[in-house]
Amino acid sequence: MEFKDYYKILGIDKNASDAEIKRAYRDLAKKYHPDLHPNDKNAQAKFQEINQAYQVLGDKEKRKQYDMFGSNYNFAGGQHFDPSQYGFGNAHTYTYTGSGKEGFSDFFNMFFGQGAQGFNLNDLFSGAKSAGFRSRSKPLESELNLTIREAYEGVTKDISLNIDGERKNIRVKIPEGILPGKRLRVRGKKWGINRDILFKINFIEDDLFKIEGLDITSTINILPWEAALGSKVVINTLEGKIRLTIPKGITGGSKIRIPNKGYVDMDKKRGDLYVKLNIVNPPNLSKEEIKMYEELSRLSTYNPRRE
């Protein structure tokens, strides 16, 4: 079943006010109204999604329940999930059975549909049992440290945890594009643990790459004459090595932006790569190099400290 990101469907922020939600709904409903697109099935499906999103976000109680569900289980828009993994019984148990023609998704009908055989989402977080719902123990919490490259490419980690005085070894598959601060749920039952484990993702400090949002910064050293005359250098990116052109006369600390070469998240959104230039002198100058520097010092009239 697909988790529906109603905020994304309406094109609004999660902190949007009631007025902003209503305005976004009206604009989109007008744009995709079936009367304007009588033979366009895609537009009609979009119109149904918009109505579905507004029925939830436009109702304070439903919005509160929806936000609680999303934050507790950390779903991203469009992600598929198996309701049975979260204590909701089999997915088909909650198929919409009403007689209406709204055409809403299984996700909406499972939680909010009038004919659904589901449960009250309030019970989900209070631990009460309701029809089709079994309460679950609070998950164990741990942290998982990854390098930027591990997170970017996706990796499988073998983790050893001390749970109630007993050592448990589990294998965690990290999806490519996960970001720091995200939480990854691992089913404990598979590893002989009576509760699920919720791993908070941390990124390890990296000497090569720094991340901010989806943008990556990488610092490289260049020689004074490479900065003055321009050059072509080979640099590392998360996708491999590329050749970078250093323009003439660039100064130390400058950044060169390379579009779409930054981090790629789980929604396939891409950041940029910023290459920061650090100008360094050779550690050991030869006599000839020293003479050339002395000659340059004699010829140059530029004073970088002059105001």
KOLDOZA-707308 format. One line per 10 residues: number of its first residue (from 1); their letters; for each residue x, y, z of C-alpha. Coordinates in steps of 0.2 Angstrom, whole numbers, plus 2048, in hexadecimal, padded with zeros to 3 digits. Layout:
NUM = a = X Y Z  ...
% end
This chain:
1 = mefkdyykil = 800 800 800  806 811 7FC  808 81F 80A  800 82F 804  809 83F 807  7FA 84B 808  805 85A 80B  80F 856 7FB  7FF 853 7F1  7F9 865 7F6
11 = gidknasdae = 80A 86C 7F4  80B 873 805  816 873 815  812 868 824  810 878 82E  803 87F 822  7F4 889 82A  7E2 884 827  7E1 893 81B  7F0 88D 811
21 = ikrayrdlak = 7E9 87C 810  7D8 882 80A  7E0 88E 7FD  7EB 880 7F6  7DD 874 7F5  7D2 881 7EB  7E0 885 7DF  7E3 873 7DB  7D1 86E 7DA  7CE 87C 7CE
31 = kyhpdlhpnd = 7DD 877 7C4  7D9 864 7C3  7C6 865 7C3  7BE 857 7B8  7B3 863 7AF  7C3 86B 7A8  7CB 85A 7A4  7BC 84F 79E  7C7 842 796  7D7 843 7A0
41 = knaqakfqei = 7D8 834 7AC  7E8 83B 7B4  7E0 84C 7B8  7D1 843 7BF  7DC 838 7CA  7E5 847 7D0  7D5 850 7D4  7D0 841 7DF  7E1 841 7E8  7DF 854 7EB
51 = nqayqvlgdk = 7CD 851 7F3  7D4 842 7FD  7E2 84D 804  7D7 85B 808  7CA 850 811  7D8 84B 81D  7E2 85B 81F  7D3 866 81F  7CC 85D 82E  7D6 861 83E
61 = ekrkqydmfg = 7D3 851 846  7D7 846 837  7E6 851 834  7EC 84E 845  7EA 83B 843  7F3 83B 833  802 846 839  803 83A 848  804 82B 83D  811 832 831
71 = snynfaggqh = 81C 838 83F  81C 828 849  820 81D 83A  82B 829 830  823 826 81F  828 830 810  81C 835 803  818 827 7F6  821 81A 800  819 809 800
81 = fdpsqygfgn = 816 7FF 810  80E 7F0 817  801 7F4 824  803 7E3 82C  815 7E8 831  80E 7F6 83C  800 7ED 845  7F2 7F1 83A  7ED 7DF 834  7ED 7DA 821
91 = ahtytytgsg = 7EC 7E8 815  7DD 7E1 80C  7D3 7E1 81D  7D1 7F4 81B  7CC 7F5 809  7BE 802 807  7AD 7FA 806  7A2 809 805  796 80D 7F6  79D 81E 7F2
101 = kegfsdffnm = 7A7 822 7E2  7B4 82D 7EA  7C2 822 7E2  7CD 825 7F1  7DD 81B 7F4  7DE 80C 800  7E9 816 80B  7DB 823 80E  7CD 816 80F  7D7 80C 81C
111 = ffgqgaqgfn = 7D8 81A 828  7CA 826 824  7BE 81E 818  7AC 81D 81F  7AA 80B 819  7BB 805 81F  7BD 7F6 82B  7CC 800 833  7CF 808 844  7D0 819 84C
121 = lndlfsgaks = 7E1 81F 84A  7E0 826 85C  7E1 814 862  7F1 811 858  7FA 81D 864  7F1 81A 874  7F5 807 873  7E2 803 874  7DC 7F4 86A  7CF 7F7 85D
131 = agfrsrskpl = 7C7 7ED 84F  7D5 7E7 843  7E3 7EF 84E  7EF 7E7 85A  7F9 7F2 866  80C 7F2 864  81A 7F4 871  824 804 870  833 801 865  845 800 86B
141 = eselnltire = 84F 80F 865  861 80F 85F  86C 819 854  875 814 844  885 81E 83E  888 81E 82B  894 827 820  88D 832 813  892 826 805  88A 817 80E
151 = ayegvtkdis = 879 821 810  87A 827 7FE  87D 815 7F6  873 80B 803  87B 7FE 80E  878 7EF 819  87E 7F0 82A  881 7E2 837  87C 7E9 848  87F 7E2 859
161 = lnidgerkni = 873 7E8 867  872 7E4 879  860 7E2 87D  85A 7DE 88E  86B 7D7 892  86C 7CC 883  876 7CF 874  86C 7CF 864  874 7D0 852  869 7D7 845
171 = rvkipegilp = 86B 7DC 833  865 7EE 82D  862 7F2 81B  864 805 819  85C 80C 809  866 817 7FE  863 829 800  85E 829 812  861 839 81B  868 83D 82D
181 = gkrlrvrgkk = 85A 83E 83A  84F 832 831  849 823 83B  84A 811 834  83F 804 83B  845 7F2 83C  839 7E4 841  83F 7DC 850  836 7CC 84E  841 7C6 840
191 = wginrdilfk = 850 7C7 84C  848 7BF 85B  844 7D0 863  833 7D3 86A  833 7E5 865  837 7EF 855  847 7F9 855  847 80B 84F  858 811 849  85C 824 848
201 = infieddlfk = 867 827 839  877 831 83D  884 836 830  897 834 835  8A2 843 833  8AA 842 822  8BB 849 81D  8B6 849 80A  8A4 84E 80A  899 859 815
211 = ieglditsti = 886 859 813  87A 867 815  868 862 810  86B 85A 800  87A 864 7FB  88C 85D 7FD  89B 867 800  8AD 860 7FB  8BD 869 7FF  8CC 867 7F3
221 = nilpweaalg = 8DD 86E 7F3  8E5 877 7E4  8F6 87F 7E1  8F8 892 7E0  8FC 891 7CD  8EC 886 7CA  8E2 893 7D2  8EB 8A1 7C8  8EB 899 7B7  8DC 88D 7B8
231 = skvvintleg = 8DD 87B 7B7  8D4 86A 7B5  8D3 85F 7C4  8CB 84E 7C8  8C0 84E 7D7  8B5 841 7E0  8A2 842 7E1  896 836 7E8  894 82E 7D7  8A6 82D 7D3
241 = kirltipkgi = 8B4 837 7CC  8B1 846 7C0  8BD 853 7B8  8BA 865 7BF  8C0 875 7B6  8C8 882 7C2  8C6 893 7BB  8D4 8A0 7BA  8D7 8AB 7C8  8CC 8A2 7D4
251 = tggskiripn = 8CF 8A6 7E7  8D1 89B 7F6  8C0 896 7FE  8B6 898 7EE  8A9 88B 7EA  8A5 884 7DA  893 87D 7D8  890 86D 7CE  87D 86B 7CC  875 85A 7D0
261 = kgyvdmdkkr = 885 852 7D7  880 853 7E9  876 847 7F4  867 83D 7ED  859 83A 7FA  84C 82C 7FA  840 836 7F0  84E 838 7E3  850 84B 7E6  861 851 7E2
271 = gdlyvklniv = 86D 85D 7EA  87C 866 7E3  88F 863 7E6  899 872 7EB  8AC 871 7E9  8B5 87C 7F5  8C7 881 7F0  8D5 882 7FC  8E5 889 7F5  8F5 881 7FC
281 = nppnlskeei = 908 883 7F9  913 874 7F6  91A 86F 807  92C 86F 800  931 87B 7F3  940 879 7E9  94D 886 7E6  946 88A 7D5  934 88B 7DB  93A 897 7E9
291 = kmyeelsrls = 943 8A2 7DC  933 8A2 7D1  929 8A8 7E1  936 8B5 7E4  934 8BB 7D2  921 8BB 7D3  922 8C5 7E3  92D 8D2 7DB  922 8D4 7CB  911 8D4 7D4
301 = tynprre = 909 8E4 7D8  8FA 8DC 7E1  8F7 8DF 7F3  8E9 8D4 7FB  8EA 8DE 80B  8E7 8EF 803  8D6 8F7 807
% end
